[in-house]
Amino acid sequence: MTSPSTADDAIRRWGMAAVAALALALFLNILPNTFVWDDWQQIFQNSFLQAPDGIVQMFNTNVWGFDGRETNYYRPLMHLTFYVTLRWFGFNPAGYHLLSILLHMLCSVLVLALIRRWSGDPVTALLAALLFAALPVHTENVCWISGYPDLEATAFILLAVLLYTSKFGSRGSEWRILRVIGLALCVFLGLLSKEIAIVIPAICLAWGLFQRRAGESGGGVRLDGGGIVSAFMAVCREHWPDYAAMACGIAPYLALRVNALGGLAPFKTGLALSFSAQVFTRITLFHRYLTKIFWPVELSAFDDFPASLTLWDWRVAAGLGELAIFLWLLVWLWRRREPAALGLVIFAVALAPAFALPFGGFNLLAERYLYLPSVGFCWLVGWRL
């Protein structure tokens, strides 16, 4: 029988290669695919990609600014990626799909690195990363060329969190400067990829709170208000250079965004729902996202998702029950100081922005929003296997 130490050594040596190989093998068949949906407009009809001042325009308008549409989406890094890819591969979709695969491989490897560091368990990390590489709900993110933003943002988010929790910078002031610069760049580039990167400070704070110990007895952070506040202040004092670096990454992004859009989110669109209907719909969304990730048998890039207008909608009841179980499991794992609790935190924090989207059209529910949150789901499954 192979000893645990031997298995751990093998994972450390070959784990990243195995995860990358699986991600490559599962999605290699998308290379012959063509452009679909938004790809045609974003690449073929995008004047930014060929104009002499195209790069400047990418940062000065919204994601659909090249054809005059108004939206709150600001994704200059996606346009910049298209700009570079167009010069490498022209209008050959295989090159664009290859980049999607490479980004998914990178994210899968980063998932392995993050969970291995946070859990201290190479086997759990490997199982979680392999599941992340193969998760069916990721097909929209990887197969759709215009799905670059989620892939790029997730890569920068994971890099930022890994940098935050690393010992890099502990050897001297020069290294600490490089660390904070790297952290600021990851936050800045992640936000330029997609707004979801704003969750980086929250994920890092959760890690800091989890690591705090109440006295020498080794107890975890108390879940009462006083315990959380004192732990929060202690984490901020200990890691203030890191949070200052994050602020330095967020500030220029906000300046660019306001300049391009005329405000943080100036365009109001979507269905007019009452406050109660918004609450019920968000609870139903939680149910539907759990269904997508646990039982991915009806995946679709365009989901018909009617709003929940009443408490008596069965989807609301299901969502309330699942939310109660989720919160109970989070508290239980946190009290036991089980690192998998951080997986639930990642799932909740990363999925939260999806519930703040304007209520309108088919964007109410989108499988691509599960890409980063699924890191937490995969961690939980890998821990239990």
C-alpha positions as CSV (number, residue, x, y, z in Angstrom):
1,M,0.0,0.0,0.0
2,T,1.3,3.5,-0.9
3,S,2.1,5.6,2.2
4,P,0.4,9.0,2.6
5,S,3.8,10.7,2.4
6,T,4.5,9.0,-0.9
7,A,1.1,9.9,-2.3
8,D,1.6,13.6,-1.2
9,D,5.0,13.7,-2.9
10,A,3.5,12.3,-6.1
11,I,0.7,14.9,-6.0
12,R,3.2,17.8,-5.4
13,R,5.3,16.5,-8.3
14,W,2.7,15.6,-10.9
15,G,-0.6,17.1,-9.6
16,M,-0.5,20.3,-11.7
17,A,0.4,18.4,-14.8
18,A,-2.5,15.9,-14.3
19,V,-5.0,18.7,-13.7
20,A,-3.8,20.7,-16.7
21,A,-3.9,17.6,-18.9
22,L,-7.4,16.8,-17.9
23,A,-8.6,20.3,-18.6
24,L,-6.9,20.1,-22.0
25,A,-8.2,16.7,-22.9
26,L,-11.8,17.5,-22.0
27,F,-12.0,20.7,-24.1
28,L,-9.6,20.0,-26.9
29,N,-12.6,19.1,-29.1
30,I,-13.8,22.7,-29.2
31,L,-11.0,23.8,-31.5
32,P,-13.0,23.1,-34.7
33,N,-15.9,25.2,-33.4
34,T,-16.8,28.5,-34.9
35,F,-17.8,31.9,-33.5
36,V,-21.2,32.1,-31.9
37,W,-23.6,34.7,-30.5
38,D,-21.7,37.8,-29.3
39,D,-18.5,36.6,-30.8
40,W,-19.5,37.9,-34.2
41,Q,-20.1,41.4,-33.0
42,Q,-17.3,41.5,-30.5
43,I,-14.6,40.4,-33.0
44,F,-15.8,40.9,-36.6
45,Q,-17.7,44.2,-36.1
46,N,-15.6,45.6,-33.3
47,S,-13.9,48.8,-34.7
48,F,-11.7,49.0,-31.5
49,L,-9.7,46.0,-32.7
50,Q,-8.5,47.6,-35.9
51,A,-8.7,51.4,-35.3
52,P,-5.3,53.2,-34.8
53,D,-6.6,54.5,-31.4
54,G,-8.5,51.3,-30.6
55,I,-6.7,50.5,-27.4
56,V,-7.5,54.0,-26.0
57,Q,-11.2,53.5,-27.0
58,M,-11.3,50.2,-25.2
59,F,-10.6,51.9,-21.9
60,N,-12.9,54.9,-22.6
61,T,-16.2,53.2,-23.2
62,N,-18.3,50.3,-22.2
63,V,-18.1,46.7,-23.6
64,W,-20.6,47.5,-26.4
65,G,-19.4,51.1,-27.0
66,F,-18.1,50.2,-30.5
67,D,-21.7,50.0,-31.8
68,G,-23.3,52.7,-29.6
69,R,-25.1,50.5,-27.1
70,E,-25.5,51.5,-23.4
71,T,-24.6,49.1,-20.7
72,N,-23.0,49.0,-17.3
73,Y,-20.5,46.3,-18.4
74,Y,-16.9,47.6,-18.5
75,R,-14.5,44.9,-19.9
76,P,-11.4,46.5,-21.5
77,L,-9.2,43.5,-20.9
78,M,-11.5,41.3,-23.0
79,H,-11.2,43.8,-25.9
80,L,-7.4,43.9,-25.4
81,T,-7.3,40.1,-25.5
82,F,-9.3,40.1,-28.7
83,Y,-6.9,42.8,-30.0
84,V,-3.8,40.6,-29.4
85,T,-5.5,37.4,-30.5
86,L,-6.7,38.9,-33.8
87,R,-3.0,39.7,-34.6
88,W,-1.9,36.2,-33.8
89,F,-4.7,34.2,-35.4
90,G,-6.7,36.6,-37.5
91,F,-10.3,35.4,-37.8
92,N,-9.5,31.8,-37.3
93,P,-11.7,30.7,-34.3
94,A,-9.4,27.8,-33.4
95,G,-6.8,30.3,-32.0
96,Y,-9.5,32.0,-29.8
97,H,-10.7,28.6,-28.5
98,L,-7.1,27.5,-27.8
99,L,-6.7,30.6,-25.6
100,S,-9.9,29.7,-23.7
101,I,-8.6,26.2,-23.1
102,L,-5.3,27.6,-21.9
103,L,-7.0,30.0,-19.5
104,H,-9.2,27.1,-18.1
105,M,-6.0,25.0,-17.6
106,L,-4.4,27.9,-15.7
107,C,-7.4,28.4,-13.5
108,S,-7.6,24.7,-12.8
109,V,-4.0,24.6,-11.7
110,L,-4.4,27.7,-9.5
111,V,-7.4,25.9,-7.8
112,L,-5.1,23.1,-7.0
113,A,-2.4,25.5,-5.6
114,L,-5.0,27.5,-3.5
115,I,-6.8,24.6,-1.9
116,R,-3.5,22.7,-1.2
117,R,-2.2,25.8,0.6
118,W,-5.4,26.6,2.5
119,S,-6.3,23.0,3.4
120,G,-2.9,21.5,3.8
121,D,-4.3,18.4,2.2
122,P,-2.8,17.6,-1.2
123,V,-5.3,14.8,-1.9
124,T,-8.3,17.0,-1.3
125,A,-6.7,19.7,-3.4
126,L,-6.1,17.3,-6.3
127,L,-9.6,15.9,-6.2
128,A,-11.1,19.4,-6.1
129,A,-8.9,20.7,-9.0
130,L,-9.7,17.6,-11.2
131,L,-13.4,18.2,-10.5
132,F,-13.1,21.9,-11.4
133,A,-11.3,21.0,-14.6
134,A,-14.1,18.7,-15.6
135,L,-17.2,20.3,-14.1
136,P,-20.0,20.3,-16.8
137,V,-21.3,23.8,-15.9
138,H,-18.0,25.3,-17.1
139,T,-18.8,24.5,-20.7
140,E,-20.2,28.0,-21.4
141,N,-17.2,29.7,-20.0
142,V,-14.7,27.6,-22.0
143,C,-16.6,27.0,-25.2
144,W,-17.8,30.5,-25.7
145,I,-15.1,32.9,-26.9
146,S,-16.8,35.9,-25.4
147,G,-16.6,34.1,-22.1
148,Y,-13.0,35.3,-21.6
149,P,-14.0,37.8,-18.8
150,D,-14.9,35.0,-16.3
151,L,-11.8,33.0,-17.2
152,E,-9.4,36.0,-17.0
153,A,-11.0,37.4,-13.8
154,T,-10.9,34.1,-12.0
155,A,-7.2,33.7,-12.9
156,F,-6.3,37.1,-11.4
157,I,-8.5,36.5,-8.4
158,L,-6.9,33.2,-7.6
159,L,-3.4,34.7,-8.2
160,A,-4.2,37.6,-5.9
161,V,-5.5,35.3,-3.1
162,L,-2.4,33.1,-3.5
163,L,-0.1,36.1,-3.2
164,Y,-2.0,37.4,-0.2
165,T,-1.6,34.1,1.7
166,S,2.0,33.4,0.5
167,K,5.2,34.0,2.5
168,F,6.6,35.9,-0.4
169,G,7.8,39.3,0.9
170,S,8.8,38.0,4.4
171,R,12.5,38.0,3.5
172,G,13.1,41.8,3.2
173,S,11.6,45.1,2.3
174,E,12.4,44.8,-1.4
175,W,10.4,41.6,-1.6
176,R,7.5,43.1,0.3
177,I,7.4,45.9,-2.2
178,L,7.2,43.4,-5.1
179,R,4.5,41.5,-3.2
180,V,2.2,44.6,-2.8
181,I,2.8,45.7,-6.3
182,G,1.9,42.2,-7.6
183,L,-1.3,42.2,-5.4
184,A,-2.3,45.6,-6.7
185,L,-1.8,44.6,-10.3
186,C,-3.8,41.4,-9.8
187,V,-6.7,43.3,-8.3
188,F,-6.5,46.0,-11.1
189,L,-6.3,43.5,-14.0
190,G,-9.0,41.3,-12.4
191,L,-11.4,44.2,-12.3
192,L,-10.6,45.2,-15.9
193,S,-11.5,41.6,-16.8
194,K,-14.8,41.6,-14.9
195,E,-16.5,43.3,-12.0
196,I,-16.5,40.0,-10.0
197,A,-12.9,40.7,-9.0
198,I,-14.2,43.1,-6.4
199,V,-14.6,40.1,-4.1
200,I,-10.8,39.7,-3.7
201,P,-10.7,41.6,-0.4
202,A,-13.6,39.7,1.1
203,I,-12.1,36.3,0.3
204,C,-8.7,37.4,1.7
205,L,-10.5,38.7,4.8
206,A,-12.3,35.4,5.3
207,W,-8.9,33.6,5.2
208,G,-7.5,36.0,7.8
209,L,-10.5,35.5,10.1
210,F,-10.2,31.8,9.8
211,Q,-6.5,31.9,10.7
212,R,-7.1,33.9,13.8
213,R,-7.0,32.1,17.1
214,A,-8.6,33.2,20.3
215,G,-5.7,33.1,22.8
216,E,-3.2,30.2,23.2
217,S,-5.9,27.6,23.5
218,G,-6.2,27.4,19.8
219,G,-9.9,28.1,19.6
220,G,-11.3,29.7,16.5
221,V,-12.8,33.2,16.1
222,R,-16.0,33.5,18.1
223,L,-19.1,33.9,15.9
224,D,-20.6,36.6,18.2
225,G,-20.3,40.3,17.2
226,G,-17.5,41.2,19.5
227,G,-15.3,38.3,18.5
228,I,-15.7,38.9,14.8
229,V,-15.1,42.7,15.2
230,S,-11.9,42.2,17.2
231,A,-10.7,39.5,14.8
232,F,-11.5,41.8,11.8
233,M,-9.5,44.7,13.4
234,A,-6.6,42.3,14.1
235,V,-6.5,41.0,10.5
236,C,-6.6,44.6,9.1
237,R,-3.7,45.7,11.4
238,E,-1.6,42.7,10.5
239,H,-2.2,42.9,6.7
240,W,-2.7,46.6,6.2
241,P,-0.1,46.8,3.5
242,D,-2.0,44.1,1.5
243,Y,-5.3,45.9,1.9
244,A,-3.7,49.2,1.0
245,A,-2.3,47.5,-2.2
246,M,-5.8,46.2,-3.0
247,A,-7.1,49.8,-2.6
248,C,-4.4,51.0,-5.0
249,G,-5.7,48.5,-7.5
250,I,-9.3,49.4,-7.0
251,A,-8.9,53.2,-7.2
252,P,-7.6,53.5,-10.7
253,Y,-10.1,51.0,-12.0
254,L,-13.0,53.0,-10.5
255,A,-11.6,56.2,-12.1
256,L,-11.4,54.5,-15.5
257,R,-14.9,53.0,-15.1
258,V,-16.5,56.3,-14.1
259,N,-14.8,58.1,-17.0
260,A,-15.9,55.4,-19.5
261,L,-19.5,55.0,-18.3
262,G,-20.3,58.3,-16.7
263,G,-20.8,56.7,-13.3
264,L,-20.4,53.4,-11.5
265,A,-23.6,51.9,-12.9
266,P,-25.5,54.7,-14.6
267,F,-27.8,52.7,-16.8
268,K,-31.0,51.4,-15.3
269,T,-32.6,48.5,-17.2
270,G,-34.7,45.5,-16.5
271,L,-38.0,44.5,-15.0
272,A,-39.7,46.6,-12.4
273,L,-40.1,44.2,-9.4
274,S,-41.4,44.9,-6.0
275,F,-39.1,44.6,-3.0
276,S,-40.7,41.3,-2.0
277,A,-40.5,39.9,-5.5
278,Q,-36.8,40.8,-5.7
279,V,-36.2,38.9,-2.4
280,F,-38.2,35.9,-3.6
281,T,-36.4,35.9,-7.0
282,R,-33.0,36.0,-5.4
283,I,-33.9,33.0,-3.2
284,T,-35.1,31.1,-6.2
285,L,-31.8,32.0,-8.0
286,F,-29.9,30.4,-5.2
287,H,-31.9,27.2,-5.7
288,R,-31.4,27.2,-9.5
289,Y,-27.6,27.8,-9.2
290,L,-27.3,24.9,-6.7
291,T,-29.3,22.7,-9.1
292,K,-27.1,23.7,-12.0
293,I,-23.9,22.8,-10.1
294,F,-25.2,19.6,-8.4
295,W,-27.3,18.2,-11.2
296,P,-26.1,19.6,-14.5
297,V,-28.5,17.8,-16.8
298,E,-30.3,20.7,-18.4
299,L,-27.5,23.2,-19.1
300,S,-28.3,26.1,-21.4
301,A,-26.6,29.3,-22.4
302,F,-30.0,31.1,-22.4
303,D,-32.1,30.1,-19.5
304,D,-35.8,31.0,-19.3
305,F,-36.0,32.1,-15.7
306,P,-39.3,33.8,-14.7
307,A,-39.2,35.9,-11.6
308,S,-40.7,34.6,-8.3
309,L,-43.5,36.9,-7.3
310,T,-44.9,35.1,-4.3
311,L,-43.7,33.2,-1.2
312,W,-45.8,30.3,-2.3
313,D,-43.7,29.6,-5.4
314,W,-42.2,26.1,-4.7
315,R,-38.8,27.3,-5.9
316,V,-38.8,29.8,-3.1
317,A,-39.5,27.1,-0.5
318,A,-36.7,24.9,-2.0
319,G,-34.3,27.9,-1.9
320,L,-35.1,28.7,1.7
321,G,-34.5,25.1,2.8
322,E,-31.2,25.0,0.8
323,L,-30.1,28.3,2.2
324,A,-30.7,27.1,5.8
325,I,-28.7,24.0,5.2
326,F,-25.9,26.0,3.6
327,L,-25.7,28.4,6.5
328,W,-25.8,25.6,9.1
329,L,-23.0,23.7,7.3
330,L,-20.9,26.9,7.1
331,V,-21.3,27.6,10.9
332,W,-20.6,23.9,11.7
333,L,-17.5,23.7,9.6
334,W,-16.2,27.1,10.9
335,R,-16.7,26.0,14.6
336,R,-14.8,22.8,13.9
337,R,-12.1,24.9,12.2
338,E,-12.4,22.8,9.1
339,P,-10.7,24.5,6.1
340,A,-13.6,23.4,3.9
341,A,-15.6,26.2,5.5
342,L,-13.5,28.6,3.4
343,G,-14.8,26.7,0.3
344,L,-18.4,27.7,1.3
345,V,-17.3,31.2,1.9
346,I,-15.8,31.4,-1.6
347,F,-19.0,30.0,-3.1
348,A,-21.2,32.5,-1.3
349,V,-19.0,35.6,-1.8
350,A,-18.2,34.9,-5.4
351,L,-21.9,34.2,-6.3
352,A,-23.2,37.2,-4.4
353,P,-22.7,39.7,-7.3
354,A,-24.9,37.5,-9.5
355,F,-27.9,38.4,-7.3
356,A,-27.3,42.2,-7.8
357,L,-27.7,42.1,-11.6
358,P,-30.5,44.1,-13.1
359,F,-33.7,42.1,-13.3
360,G,-34.3,41.9,-17.0
361,G,-34.0,39.5,-19.9
362,F,-32.1,36.3,-20.1
363,N,-29.2,37.6,-18.0
364,L,-31.2,37.0,-14.8
365,L,-29.6,33.5,-14.7
366,A,-26.4,32.6,-16.4
367,E,-24.3,29.4,-15.9
368,R,-21.1,31.4,-16.5
369,Y,-21.6,33.1,-13.2
370,L,-20.8,29.8,-11.5
371,Y,-17.2,29.6,-12.7
372,L,-15.5,31.2,-9.7
373,P,-18.1,30.0,-7.1
374,S,-17.6,26.5,-8.2
375,V,-14.1,26.5,-6.6
376,G,-15.9,26.3,-3.3
377,F,-18.2,23.5,-4.4
378,C,-15.3,21.5,-5.8
379,W,-13.4,22.0,-2.5
380,L,-16.3,20.7,-0.5
381,V,-16.7,17.6,-2.7
382,G,-12.9,16.9,-2.8
383,W,-12.8,17.1,1.0
384,R,-15.6,14.5,1.5
385,L,-14.3,12.0,-1.1
